[in-house]
Amino acid sequence: MTPRRFDTPTPDLNGASILVTGGTGSFGRAFVKTVLERYEPARLAVLSRDELKQFEMQQDPAIGQKTCMRFFIGDVRDGGRLESAMRDVDIVIHAAALKQITTAEYNPFECVHTNVMGAENVVQAAIRMGVKNVVALSTDKAANPVNLYGASKLASDKIFVAGNNMSGSVGTRFAVVRYGNVLGSRGSVVPVFRNLLAEGATELPVTDARMTRFWITLQQGVDFVLSSLQMMTGGEIFVPKIPSTSLTELARAMAPTATHKVIGIRPGEKLHEIMITEDDSRSTVELDDRYVIEPTFNWWDRDPYLENGATRVADGFVFASNRNSEVLNADGLLRLLTEAGV
């Protein structure tokens, strides 16, 4: 299967002022590089709380030598700092979050402060500073959540969707993108497998032989955010059509001769992931490359999507990793790993 592309249509970001929260993370770095390669923004600002990662990012000639780049130390927990960072900003990409399931389970207050209260701060700051568009990154774990990380991101999604009702005459528009596991990102199982194999391991740990996950490359994620930014009218949750596979198939693709050791599901993990629930499907339309979960606003107008070929999904539709029509075999996984550069 040829990896799906999400790079059209995309907005014209020439001359735009853009802020990326959590911009030193895997997504943030890839997003910044992509924007600098394709456009000439007036300003491209990174907000994060890690000065070392900002320093390292500035040492990258493709980033640090660009005169449009700005680096702000700050935290989404700090509403005042967000307002300062959003002054004269047109577009905000909200990527800051605490994302590790086990970390969130052990540090629930910190997870809520960053993922939930931080989302509220972003919404309020964006409205106060007159930002035009905000796209927030979500996760498949926000659908029917069973762990605190997923629950916090579901709350965040609800906050951003509801933000469209709060902006009033300011007109700030908010949308959400929700996708699965990113191949090769920090915390991904792929680097773990790679490190073990590099150390000579002949056995790979697998949580459960039945476990399935959605997969997307980092560049696909960036392109999906950009195309969703172009498409959004406010309140949508965009879900890409991406493939899924079992973790055992992933391990087999990376090391065909290695044996597998089942270590058990960790606290808060699901056997399979869901990106669109049956309840959400009643307000979901389908395009060639994505699904759009529509908001239940009285003012919401579906016509622009229908005019672009969108159709309603079937009753009872569920987009789950174990019920996905696109399943990657070992060859497909290797192609995706190659494209991801991991």
N, C-alpha and C positions, 0 to 999 in steps of 0.2 A: 504494500500500500504506500503510495506517495504521500509524504507528510503534507497536511493541509496548510495553506497559506492564509493569513489574515491581514495582509498588508494593503488591501484596497477595499473601500476607499479610505483615505486618511485625510485629516484636516491640513490646511495650509498654516503652518506654525511660523512662517517667516514674519519677523517683527513682533511676535507674541512674547509676553512675559509669563514664565512658567515656574511653578514651585513644585518640588517633589519632596514629600515628607518621607522619612526613612530612606533617603536617597542614596545612602552608602551601602545598602543591602544588595543582594544579588540582582533583584529586579531593578532597583534604582540605578545602579551602574549601567546595566544594559539599556535601560530607557534613555538615560542621558547620552550615552554613546550613539544610540540610534538617532535621536533628535539632532545631535550635532552633525552627524553624517548626512542627514537628509534635508535639514532646514537651517535657517539663519535666524534663530530667535533673538529678540532684543535682550532678553535676560533669561537665564536658566539657573534657578537657585536650588540648592540642596539643603534641606534641613534635617539634621540628625544630632544625636547626643554623643557620638563617638568621635573625638578629635583625631585619634590615630587613623581611623578609616578615612576621615576627610583628608588628612595629610597624604595618605597613600593614594587616594583618588586624584589629588592635585598633582601627584608625580607622574600620572599617566599623560604623556604629551597630547594624546587625542582629546583630553579633557582639560587639564590644567592650563594649557596655553591658550585656550579660547577666552577672548575678552568678555564674552557674555556670561561667563560662569560666576556664580556667587556661592559661598559656603557659609551657612549659618549654623552655629551650635545652638541647639534648642530641643525641647521635648514637647510632644503633642499634649502632654499633661498641663502645659503652661499656656493658657489661653492668650495672655498678653503677648507672649513671644510669638505665637502664631499670627496674631494681628499685625505685629511689626513685620514679620516675614512676608505677609500677604499684601502689604501696601503696594498698590499699582500692579497687582498680579491679575492676569486674565484667566489662567488655567491652573488648577491644583490637581496633582496626582497624589492620592493619599495611599502610601505604601507602608507607613510605619505601623508596626504591630509586634506584639509578643506572640510567637507562632509555634513554639514547641509544646506539644500536648502535655508531656510529663512535667515540664517546667510550670505550665499553667495550673496543673492539678496541685502542685506542691506550693505554688505562690499565687493563690486565687486573687488576693486583693490587688497585687501588682498587675495581673492580667486584666482585671476589670478597669483599673485606673487608666491603663494605656489603651486598651481596645475599645472600651465602651465610653468612658469619660473623655478619652482622647478624641473619639469620633464626634461627640457633642461639641468639644472645643473647636474642631475643624469646621463643623457646620456653622457655628455661631460666628467664628472669625471670618469665614468666607462671606457670610451675609453682611457683616458689619463693614468689611473692606470692599464690598462690591465686586467680588470675583464673579466672572461670567459662568464658568463651568468647572465642576468638581467631579472627578472619577475616583471612586474608592475601590481598592482591591479587596476581594473577599476570598472564600475558600469553599471547596466542596463540603467541608466539615460543618458549614453553617446550615446545611439542610438536614433536618431531623437530628440535631446535635445530641451526642451522648457524652461529650466532654466539655470542660469549661471553655477551652479555646474555641470550639465550635459554637457554643452558646454565646460567647462574647462577640463573635463575628456575626452571628445572627442578629444580636441586638444592634451591632454597628450597622448592618445592612438596613435594618428598620429605621435607624436614626437618619441615615443618608437619604433614604427614600422619602421619609417624612419631611426632610429639610426643604423639599420643593413646596410644601404648604406653608413654610415659615418665611420664605424669602420676600413675599409680598411684592411691592413695587420695585424692589431692588432687582428682582428677576434672576437671582443666582439659581442655576440648575445643577442638580446632583444626580449621578447614576452610579451603578455598582457593576463590577465585572467579577464573575465567580468562575474559577477554574480549578483543575486538579493539581496533582503533584508535579512539580517542575523538575525535569531531569537535570541532575548535576548541580542544583542549587545547594546552598549550605543547609545541612540537615537532611539532605536527600539520601536514600539508601544507596544510590549509585556510587558516590565517593566512598562510602563504607565498604562496599564490595570491592571497589578498585584497590583500596588500601590493603585489605586482607589478601587479595590476590597478589599484590606487589610484594607482600611479606612472605609469599610462598604457601598461603593457605590452600588446602585441598577440600575444605568444607566451608560452606556459607550458611550463616544463620538465617532462617526463615521463620517469621512469627507463626504462620499457619499456612498449610499447603493450599487451602481454599481461598485465601485472601486475594482480593482483586483491587486494583486502583486505576484511576484515570491518569493519563500522562500527557504532558505538554512540554515543549522546549521553552527555554527562556526567551528566545527571539520570537517564537510564536506568541508568547504571553505579552510581550511588548507590542507586537503588531496588532494583537487583539484589542489591547487597551486603546491604541491610537485609532483604530477603525471604529471602536465603540464611541470614542470621543466625538468623532465626526458624525455618527449616527444618532446620538442621544438627543432626546427632547426634554428629558427630566423625569426621573422616577423609575427607569428601567433597571432590571438586573439582567445583564448580558451573560449568556452561558455558551461557550464555544463547543462545537461538535468535535470532540477529540476522542481518540481511541482509549481502550483500557486493556489490561492484561493481568494475569496472576503474578504474584511475586516469585513463584517458583519458575515461571516462564522467563521472567527477567533474569533470575539467577542462572538459568540454563543458557540463556543467550550470551551472558557475559562470561560464563565458564562452563562449557558443555560437559566437561569431565568431572567437575566438582560434585561432591555429595552435598546434601542439604540436612541441616540440623534444625528441627522444629523447636523453637524456644518459647512459644506461647505468646498470645496477644497481650500487649502491655496495657496497663490501666488507661481507660479512656479511648482505646482504639476500637474501630469498627472492623467487621469482617469484610464488608463492602461499603463503598462510598456512594452517596446520592448527590446529584446536583440539582435535580428538579423532582420534587415530590408529587404525588398524585393530587394533593390539594392545590399545589402551585400550578399544576398543568391546566386548570380551568381558566387561568389568565395568561397562558403561554402561547406565543405564536412561533412559527418556525420559518427560518430563512435558509438559504443554501448552506451557509457555513456556521450558523449559530441559532440558538433559541433566545427568545426575549420574554422574560417574565414581566408582564405589564403591571403597573401600579393600579390600585383600585381607587383612583381619584375620579371625582365627578367630572372634572375638566379634561380628563385624559382622552386624547384623540388617537384612535388606532389607524385612521385612514392613511397616514404617511407610510406605515409599514405595509398595509394591504396594497397600496399603490406600488410598492417595491417588491411585490410578489410573496409577501408573508401569508402563511396559512395557519389556522388554528391546529394545535396538536390534537390527537384523538383522545376521547374520553378515557380516563384511567392511565394516561401516559405517565411513565416514570423514566427518568434518565439516571440510571444506576450503573455502576461499574461492572456488575455481574449480569446486567440485562442489556448491555450495549451491543448494537449491531456491528460496531467496528471493534474488532478484537485483534490485537497485534500478536503475530507468531514470532518466533525467534528472529527470522530474517527482517521482519518489520521493525522489531525492537532495535536491531543492530543499525538499521538505516536511521532510525530516530536518534540513537545514541551518537552516530556519526555526525548528524546534522547539529546536535546539541554540543558537539565538541568534547564529549566526556567519555 
